[in-house]
Amino acid sequence: MISQVVRLYALATTIAVFFVLWAAIAAHPWREQGPSRDPRLNTLAAREQRLQSLAAKISSTSRPGEDATPAVQLTALPPVTATRSS
């Protein structure tokens, strides 16, 4: 019969090998690396460039000395109260 110490070392080795293999598989070493693998990122970057060029065009067409954003006024309204009569 095998001693308890050998069984303990075998169990510890098995658990260590399991976690090392788990980490190696979770890392996906067979996949391509790099930002160009997702076409959605390329589409997003192109849209961002179009929006920035549009914003530059809009800001260049505004008159000098005039703000590109409209002024906003805040007014205080009286509180809304509701009463109920039966």
Secondary structure, 3 states (H helix, E strand, C coil): CCCHHHHHHHHHHHHHHHHHHHHHHHCCCCCCCCHHHCHHHHHHHHHHHHHHHHHHHHHHHCCCCCCCCCCCCCCCCCCCCCCCCC
